[in-house]
Amino acid sequence: MRANVTLEKITALAKRRGFIYPTSEIYGGLGSSYDYGPLGSELLRNIRDLWWRELIHKRTDMIGLDSQILLHPQTWVASGHVDEFNDPLVEDKVTHRRYRADFLLEDWLKKHPQPEQLSVEELDIDRIGELLVKFDIKSPEGNPITEPKKFNIMFETAIGTVTGEKNTLYLRGETAQGIFTNFKQVLDSTRLQLPFGIGQIGKSFRNEITTGQFIFRTLEFEQAEIEYFFDPEKTDWRTLFNNWQQTMWDFVVDHLGISHENLRWRRHTDKERSHYSQETYDLDYIFPFGFKELWGIAYRTDYDLKRHIQFSGRSLEYTDPRTGRNFIPHVIEPAAGINRFLLMVLCDAYREDSENQRTVLSLKPTLAPYKVAVFPLLKNRLELVEKAHSVFDALAGVLPSTWDERGNIGKRYYYQDEIGTPFCVTIDFQTLDDDSVTVRERDSMQQVRIGIGQLLSYLQQHLANG
């Protein structure tokens, strides 16, 4: 029943059913930018809320934060983003279009495997340049390209009046720095003691050179980041790191419903690892375009707090309440993209049921935009419609529900299958006689008769077990 999932199929379904639209489509769109439609916004919210509930609300050692998108520009100087947040850029000498040099090399190597195993992630910009020349790699248009150079992907903007002095600002490249700059204020306003974590979900921005792969890599995206602070003299960072890796794995498999066969861990090499990290792993998912990063975890040591102390002149030390020792905490950072979660969920849940000629999104019920759809068997029979509305009103106050009276009942079922709705409830003429309804389950297509009085508890029980 599982189809050979392609990005084209996922993109088409996402647009057709209102999950994801190209942004500004009436103006021809904007590269690497997307809007989330009625179903996509619900799915995003469900993923976001699930992350917050499992990783913030259910833990005694976690709290949440919501910092600004626009931070003081020195924040990004201190963090190293102004100097270090670079991608290798090349330019087509004829069209002057720009591309990521490492992506061009990676695409070429996929088509022309080499005797020696080359991992593009491990290569620095000079080595990438050498290989582009060695293999005579051209632009996608077949034209010569320039030597690669570093391109900073921070979005730069400014505040100030038109005639007055303007101050340079940056749209944040990650949500993490808002956590670090608020560290002291969090300590002063709470009763937290190490170890503890601060989590945040919010928009980040990166001036990507190369667009494509649908919502996997976009200019604007939503991050879910945690900075977990600890005393390196009392807590072994490797144990903590491993614990968070297990937490990440469990969240993706158990709560997002992803097959463990489609996941892997990949360790960053010394050359690939970010400037602030002593150890980094990626939890990768096999998207239709290959294994790619879904969720990263890094041991950032005390790099960020130390840099902000240096650049701000303010103390961000922690005082041990038992010993009085002052020190700079170290940090483990699990950082994910909510949009990549959503793309993964769509890919993993996509099924083509050729026997029944239908497409199914086999979403975990907790993620489904609607948990139940309510149908009157016929829309032109007032008694059926009124009864169906009473059922809908009773369910909608408790479960995310949708109403559908269009077309024949089979088409309505298949539409709900394609958008991932776990259950459909049909009010028919027997309902008028005995107050029972037909409940149809999405994946098995099995139908049962349930009394209206037991309907809500039946759905809640099966949704919880799904």
N, C-alpha and C positions, 0 to 999 in steps of 0.2 A: 504493500500500500504506500510505502514511502517512495516519493519520486526522486529523480535526480534533480535536486533543487538548483536552479540557476538564479543569478542576480536579476536577469530579465523577468523571470516569472514573479519574483518577490516584488520588484519595482512595479510591475503591471498590476498585481493584486493590491498593493499598497495604495496606488492612485485610484484604481477602480472602486475600491470599497471605502475610501476616505480615511486611510491611515496616514499617508504621507503625500503631500503635493509639492511640485516644484514651486519655489517661492516666486512671487511677482510674475506669474506665468503670462498674464495679459500684456506684459512688456517684454516678453521673450525670455524671462527667467533671469536668475543670477547664479553664476557658477558656484557649485558646491554649497548651495543654500536650499533649505527645504522648510516647509511649514507642516505642522501636524494637524490633520483634519479631525473631525468629530471622534472617530475611533482611535486614531493615533494619540490624540491628547489624553484620552481615557487610559490607554495602555501605558503611556509615559507616566501618568499620575500613579497608576497601580504599581509600576516598577519602583518609582521614586518612594512611594509610601511604604512599600515592602522593605526597601533598603533601610529607610529611617526606623521603621518599627523593629526590625531584627537586629540592626547594628547600633542603634542609639537607645530607643525606648526600653528594650528588653535587657539592657546591660547596666549594671550599677556603676561601671567604670567609664561610661560614655555620656557626653552631653553634646548638644547641638549649637550651631552658630549660623548667622546669616550676615556675611560682611558685604561691603560695597563692591560693585564692579570696578569703579574708579577709585584707585588708592593713590596715596601720595607717590609722586614719581620716583622718589628715592627708594621706595619699597623694591622696585624692580632693578635698581642699580645694586642695592644690597644683596638681593637674591641671586644676582648673576645673570638674570635674563637679558639685560641690555647688552651684555658682552657675549653671553654664551648660548643664547636661544636661537641657534642658527641651523639652517638646512643648506645642503650643497646645490647651488643653482647654476644651470647652463642656459644659454640663449641660442635659438635658431638664428644663424647668421643671415638668413634670407627673410623670414617672416618676423623675426624678433620676438617670437613667442618664447616664454620661459618655461623650463621644466626642471624637476628635481633630478640631479645627476645620478643619485643612487637608484632611483626608480627606473631610469633608462637602462642602467647597467643590469639591474635585476631582471627586467623584462627581456633583455638581450640574452642573458645567461639561461633563462628558462627555455628559450628557443635554440640555443647553441650550448649544450652542456659541455663543460671542460673536464679534461682528465683529472686536474687538481680541483678539489672541492673548495669553492669560494663562497664565503658567507659575507654578503654585502654589508650586513649590520656591523661587522667587525672592522670595516675599512675606514681609514681616515680620508679626508678630502683629497690629499695628494695622491694616495693610492688609487682612489676612484678615477682621478684625472688620468693617471697613467694607463689604466685599463680601458678607459674610453678611447684613448689614442691607439693603444695596442690592437683593440678589436675593431677600430674604425667605426665606432657607433655613431649613427646619425640621429637627427630629430625624428619624431613620428612622421613628419612630412618628407623625410629622406634628405634633409639638408645638413650641411656641416654645422657643428655647434661650437660654442666658445669653451674655453677652459672653465672648470667649475670654480665658483667663488662662494663665500659664505653669505647667506641672506638671512637677516634677522626677521623672524616671523611674528614679532610683537606688533600689534596694531597701535599706531601712534595717532593721537588726537591732541586737542588743545582746548583750554578754557580761557575766557577773557572777552572783553568787548572788541568790537570791530576796529575801533581806533586806538584802543588801549593796548597795554602789554599783554601778550598771550603766554600762558604757561603750558609747557608740554606735559601731556598725560598719556597713559597707556591703558587700553582695554586689557583687563587682566588676562594673562596667558594661562593661569591656573588659579584655583580657589584656595590653594594651600597658604599663600602668603597672608591672606586675611586672617587666617588662624594664628599664624606666628606673630603678627603685629598686635593681635588682641590677647596674647598669652598672659601678660601681666594683669590686664583688666579682668580676665576670667578668674585668675587666682584671687584677686582682691575681692571679687563679688560672689565667690562660691566657697564651699567648704571642701573642695577637692584636694586629695592627697595623691601623690604618685604611687603606682602608675595610673594614668587616666588618659582618655582620648577625647578629642574634639572633632566632631564631624560636621560637614557642610555639603550641601547640594546647591549648585548655582551655575550660571552661565560663564563660560570662558571663551576666549577668542584667539584664533591663530591665523596669521596671514599666509595661508597655505599656498605654495608654489603650484603644486599639481592637484587638480581636482579629479573627481571620479569615485567609483566604488560606492555610489549612492550615498547613504548617510554615514558611512564608515568614517569618512574624513571630510569635515565641513569647516567653514570659516567660523561659525558660531555653534557651540555645543554645550551640553550640560554635564558637568562633572559631579561626581560623588567622591569626596576625599575625606580621609581620616588622618589626623596627626596624633599618634599615640606616644605620649611622653613617659619617660621612665628614668630611673636612676641607674646608670650603667654599672655602679659598684654593687648594687643589690639585685639587679635583674639581668640575667644572661640574654643578650640581644638575639642570639640564635634560637633560643627556646621561644622567645616572644615572636620572632619572625616566623618560625614554623607553626606556631599556634594561629597566627593570623592567616597564613597560607591555608590551613585547614578550614578556618572560618570562611574564607573566600570560596573555597571549593564547595563547601556544604551549602552556601547560599545559592550558588549557581545551579548545583545539581538538585538540591532538595526543595528550594523555594522558587527558583525560576523554571524548574522542570527540564533542565538540559541533560541530554545523554552524556554520560561521562566519557563515552567513546569518542566524542567530538571535541574533547578538551585535552590540553597538555600544558606542562610547565616548561618554560624555557629560561635559562639563566643568561643574563647579559654578560658579555665579555668585558674585559677591562677597558678596551677602546670604545665600546658601545655605551657603557654605563655613564649616566649623567654626572656632571662635575660635582654635585653635592652628595652623591651616593657612594657608600662603601660596599653595598650588595644590592642587587636588583634581580627580581624574577618577573616574568610576564606569565599570566594565565592566558593562554591562547585558545581561540575557538577556530574550528575549521569552517570558515565562511565559504561561499561558492568560489571565491577567488583565492582560497588557500588559508593556511593557518596564519592568523593575525592577532595582535594584542587586543585583549578584552579588558584585562584588569592587571595593573602593575603593583608591585610591592617593593619598596625601597627602604633600606636602612640609611637614613639621612644623617646619622650621628647628631652632633650639636651644631652642624654647619649653619642652619638658617637662623637660629636664635643668636648665635655668636656674631653673625654678620649684621643682624639688626641692632645688636648692642653696639657694634663698631660704628655703624653709620648714623644711628640715632642718638648715641650718647646716653641712652636710658638703660637701666638695669632690667634684665629679663631673667634674672637668676631665680632659682627656687630655694627656699629655706626649709630644710628638713625639720619638721615640728618636734621630733624626738631628740635630735642631736644638735640642732642649730647650725648644721653645716650648710653653707651656701655653694651652689653649683649650677651649671647649665645642664638641663635635662637633655637626653638623647631622644631620638624620634624614629619610630617605624611608621611608614606611610603606605597604606593601601589606597590606590587611586584608580577610579574607574570612570568610564563614560556612560551615562544613562542611555544615550542614543545608540551606542554600540550594543548595550544590553538589549534594547528594543529590536535592533536588526538581527541579533543572534536569536532572540525568541521567535521572531517571524520565520527565520530560516529553519530552526529546529522543529517548529510546530507544523510546518507546511507538509501536507500530504495530498497525493492525487489518488483517489479511489476509482480506478478504471472500471471495476466491476459495477459500481453504482453510478459511474459517470458524474462524479462530484469532486470538488476541491474542498479540503478541510484544513482549518487551522486548529490543531489539537493542543490548544493552550491549556496550561494549568488554570483551573477555575478561578484561583485568586488573581490571576492576571487578566482574564477575559474582560473586555470592555463592558459587556452585558453578561450577567449571570443567567438570565432567563428572558425568553421572548414570549409574549402572550398574543394569541391569535383568536379572533372569532372565525369560525369555520366559513361563514359567509358574511360579507360586509353589508349586504342589502337586507339582512334580517335583523330588525331592530332589537328583538329580544335576545339574540345572540350577542350583538354588539354591546348592549347594556350590561349583560352578565359578564362579558369579557372585560369591560371597563372596571367593574367592581373587583374582579380578580386582579387586574393590573394594579389598581389603586392599593389593594392590600399588600401586594408583593413589593411594589415600588418604594414603599416607605421603609423597607428593610433591605432589599436587594437591588442592585443596579439592574433595571429592567427596561425592555424596549417593546414597543407596540408595532404590529404589522398586520394590515388587512388587505394588502395588495396581492393580486394574482391568485393562482391556485395554491393549495396548501403545500404541495410538493416543492414548488419554486420557493416558497417562504422558508421551508425547512433547509433547502440547499443554500439559500442566501445566508441564513444564520450559521450553517456549518462553515461557510467560507470566511466569516468574520470571527469565528471562534466561540460562539455562544454555547455554553454547555447543555442547556435544557430549553426545550420549547413546550409551551402549555397551550393546548387547543381546547376551546370551548365549543362544543357541538350540541346537537339536539338531545343527546342522552344527558348532557349536563342539566338541561332544563327539567328533566325527569327525576334525576337522583343526586344532583349536586356533585357529580364526579367529572373529572377532566382527563384528557389524554396528556401524559408527560412523555416526551421523546428525548432520549439521550443522544448527544452529538456523535460520539465516536462509534458506538455500537449500533446506533439507529433503532435501538429497542424501545418499545412503547409500553406503558402501563397505565391503568386507570387508578386515579387517586381521588379520594374525596377532598373537596375544597377545604374542609376543616383541617385536614392533615397535610395539605399541600406545602405550606411554608416549612414545617418541620422536616418533611421529606426532602425538600430541596436543600435546606441548610445542612442536613446530615450528609447528603451525597456530595455537596460542594466541599464540605470540610474533609471528606475522605478522598477527594479527587486529586 
